[in-house]
Amino acid sequence: MVIFGLAVAVFILIQFVPYGKNHINPPVTGEPAWDSPQTRELAKRACFDCHSNETVYPWYSNVAPVSWLVQHDIEEGRGRLNFSEWEAGSRRAQRAGNEVREVISSGEMPMPIYVLQHPSAKLTDAEKMALIAGLESSLK
């Protein structure tokens, strides 16, 4: 009973840690020259929550320690590829263009844990191929 009480107390206390609670999206300053509306829609469905400044935060992103994990994934995702702060020809853009085929076709992206919580992000094989082709074209 004491251990349960301590666990509840710790859970309550960690709710006051501010990391992961600021759900203000930075402004969109640029996007790739999308090759088609379909490519943008597929990217929005499967990628934008972590790879853009248009994140839609789910309810559980307000509850620590899950909020910490969500915030970490968003920061890491935006750091690698951010469709909302696009600079064509930048080193980051070139790296992203080179990696999309590998990370999407291998199932690394979208992350499996993300797909569990967001079933609409699960792409069929045809959608994966369309997204890869579209991103490769758009990210040049």
N, C-alpha and C positions, 0 to 999 in steps of 0.2 A: 504494500500500500504506500509506503514511503517513497519507493522508487517511482511509482506511478505519479505521485504528487510532485516529485522533483521533475519528472518528464513534462508534466503539464506546466509547471512554473517556467521551465526553460523554454518551452514552446511559446508561452505568452511573452516572455522577455525578448525573444529573438524577433518578435513582431515589431519591436521598436528600432531595430537596425534599419537605417534608411536605404541601404543599397538594394536596388531592384524595385523601388517604389515610385521613382520619378518616371512617369509614363508620358512625358512630353516628347513628341517626335520633333527632331530638328526640321528646318524647312527643306523643301525639295529645291535643289539648285541646278539640276540638270539630269536628263535621262539619256540613255543611248538612243541612237536613231534606229528605232525598232524596224525590223524588216517587214513586219505585219502586225495587225492588231491581235492575231492569234498568239504570236510569240509573247507579246506583252501580257495577254490574259493568262497564258500558261505560267509565265514567270510570276505574275501577281499571285496566282493560286498556290504555287508550290514554293516560291522563294521570297516574296516581298516581306513577310513578317520578320525575317532575320537579315535580309539583304537590301533593305530600303529604309527610308525615313517615313514610311507609311505603315508602320507596325500596328496591328490590331491586337491589343493586349487582352488575353483571356482572364476570366475571374481569378484563376489560381495564381496569376502573376502578381497578386497582391498578398499572398500568403508565404511567409518565410518558412522554410528555406527554399521552397520551389521558386520564389521570386528571384532569389540569387542566381539560380541556375538559368532561368529565363533571361535575366539581364546579361549574364555572362555570354550566353549563346548569341544574343542580339549584338552585343559589342564585338564579339569575335567575327560574326557574320558580316557586319557592316565594315569591319576592318579589312576583311578579305575582298569583299565585293559589295558595293553600295550603288544600286541602280538609281538612287535619288541624288547622288553627288557625282554624276558621271563626267569624266573628263576624257574625251576621245584621245587616243594616242598616249595616254599616261602609262607609266610602268605598271600600275595596278590594273588598268584596263587590258593591257597586253597579257599579263599573267592570267587574269580571269578568262580571257578568250581562249587561252591555251589549256585551261584546266576543266572547262565545262563538260566536255565529252567524257572525260575520265570519271569525274565525281558523280555525274548523273547516271551514266550507264552502269557504274559499279554499285549503285544504290546508296552511295555515301550521302548524296543529297537528293531530295530532301531527307534530313536525318530521320531514321526510323522512329525515334521517340516523338518527333514532331508529327509524323504521319499518324501515329496512334491517337494523338489528341486532335488532329485536324484531318479527318478522312478525305476531305475534298482535295488535299494536297497529294494524295496517292495518284500517281500517273500510270496510265496504261503503257505498254511498250511502244505503241504508236505515238502516244503523247510525249513520251521521253525522247523518241527520235525526232519528233517535230520540234520540241523545245531545244534539243541539242543543235539541230540545223539552224533554227531561228536565232539562237543565241550566238552561235559561231558567226552567222552573217551580221547580226546586229552589233556585236562587240568588236568588230574590226576597226 
